[in-house]
Amino acid sequence: MLGDFYFSSMDTEKIEELKFKPLSDVMARIDSIQDKDSLVQIFSYLHSNGIPCSFSIYSDGDMKNSSIYALYLEQGGLSLPNRDYYLMDSFKDLRENYIKHLQKMFILFGFDNDSANSSANIVFLIEKRFAENSRRPQDLRDPEKNYNRMDIAALNQKFKGIDLQRYLSYLGLPNTEYVITGQPEFYENLGKMIDDVSLTVRIN
């Protein structure tokens, strides 16, 4: 498998021939989003295929019980290294270059210049809102502050707007006893974003 991966990466002629065709199924699924439930389905589909989006989920040893593995929910959704890159004046030039990069990616995908410009700015503004509700790097170093155990039954009550119980069911984890939420405030605001950001604001 490693050899196949290496040689496929080196086959630049094949890459140029296929272009974005290998992503067609993924993009079709994303384009099919019609409501919150289908959005939650897409979250689970992308995460189960190793594609990061909106937040982070992984399994690791429970920091307070090393004999078992626990499910962790962490902040995510950022392409730049951390929240400061979106918010601090010192990174203004980098942000502008990042938006230009997004525009180029959309153009490569087949968008015209106006659509690419509009879509790049939408993506950036969504990521910026993620950043505004993310913890600073120094705050992520506090193990106690970033260990928030929560029973599955309490997830939807605590984080309104995002149906995490349904999300876990789509992942095949409906009977998980508890999760460890690193940054609860991120998920509270993610739920608000799902309510606030209209699905009609589409990238096309």
N, C-alpha and C positions, 0 to 999 in steps of 0.2 A: 504493500500500500504506500509506503514511504517512497519507493522508487517511482511508482505511478504518479504520485503527487509531484515529485521533483521533475519528471520528464514532461508532465502536462504544463507545469509552470514555465518550462524552458521552450515549449513549442509556441513561439510567438506568432507564427503564421496561422496556426489553428486558433489562437486567442483572437487574432485580428478578424479571422473569418467568422467566428461565433459571436464576437462582441458581447452584447448583454443577453444573448439567448439563454444561457444557463440560469439566468435570474428571472426568466419569464413567469414561472409558476409563482415565485415569491411575490413579484410585483402584481400579478393578477389577484392574488389573495389580499394583498394590501388594498388594491383598488376596489375590492368587493365590500369593504367596510361600509355598513349602512347604519349601524346603531351601536350603542355601548356594548351590547352582548357580543357582537361580532368583533368589536375592538379588543375585548378581553380574549376572545378566541385567537386573534392575531398575535397578541402578546405571548400566549402559550405556544403557538406555532413557531414564532421566531425564536423564542428562548430554547425550545426543545431541539431546534436545529442549529444552536450555537450562534444565533444572530442577536447581538445586544440591542435592546430598545427600552427606553423609558425608565426602567429600573433594573436592578441586578438581583438574581436569585442563584443560590448555590448550596451545596451540602458540605458540611465540614464537622469536625469534632465539636461537640458542645463545650464551650469554653469553661463551663462550670460542672461538667460531667463528662470527663474524657472517655468514659466507657461506651458512649453512644455517639452517633452522628445526628446532627440537627439540621434543620432547614433554615437558611438565613435569607432575609430580605434586606437589601441595602439600597442606598440611593444610587442613581445612575442617569443615563440619558445624555451624558455630555460627550462630545467628540474632542474638545480641548481638554487639557490635563485636569483642571479642577475649576471650581467656581470663580476664583479670582481672575482667570483669563477672560471671563465674560463681563466682569463688573469693575475692575480696577482701571484707572486712567492709563497706567503704565503699559497696558496691553492693548491700547486702542488700535495701533497699527497692525498688530497681529490679528485682531478681530476683523478688521477691514480686509486683510488678505485671506482670512478664512472664508468670509462671505464670497470673495472672488473665486476661491477654490470651489465652493458649492455651486456657484454659477457655471463654472467650467464643467463640473460633473453632470449637471443637468443638460448642458449643451451636448456633451458626449453621448448622453442617453437619447438625445433626439429632440430636445425642447428648442423652441426659437429663443432669441435673446430676451424678449420681454417676459416670456413665461419663466425662463431660467432665472432672471433677476427677481421676479416676484416670488418664486418658489424658494430660492435661496434665502430670502429675507424671512419668509414664514418659518423655515427650518431654524434659522438662527434665533428668532424671537421665542420659539418654543423651547429651544435649548437654554436660552437665557433665563426663561422662567424656571426651568429645572434648576439652574445654577443659583437663582435667588433663594431657592428653598433647600439648598444643599449646605451641608456643614463644611466649614473650612478644614484644610488638611490637618491643622494642629488639633482641632476638635475630634478628628477621627482617630487620634492616637490614644484617647481615653477609653480603656476597655470596659469600664463600668458604665459609662455614659452610652456606649454603643452596644450594650447588651440589654435588650428589652424583650424578655420572654413573654409570649402571648398565646393563649389558647386559640385554636382555630375558630371556635365558635364566636370569639370576640372580634375577629378581624373586620367583618363588615360593619359591625356597630361602631368600631373605632375609626375605620377609614371609609367613610361614606363616599360614594361616587365611583369607587373602583371595587368591583365584586371579586375580591381575592379568593373567596371560597370557591366560586365558579372557576376562576383561573386555575386554582390548584386541582380542581376536578378535571379540567381539560388536560392538565399535565399528567393525569393518572395518579394524583396524590390526594384523593378525597378523604382518606382516613388518617392523614397526618395529625398527630396529637397537638403539636404546638409549633410555632415558628419563633425565631429570634429576629426581631426587627431592629436593625441598627440605628435607623434615624426615623422615628415615628412621624415627626413633623413633615418629612419629605412625602410620605404616603398620604398624609392628611391633605397636603396641597396638591398632590397628584390627582386625588379624587376631585378636588375643586376644579382643576384644569380640565378634567374630562367633562365636567358640567359646563364650564365656561367657554371652552374652545369649540366652536361649532364644527361639526363634521362636514359642513358645506364649505368650510375653508379648505379646499382641496388643492393638491399639487397636481397639475395636469399640463 
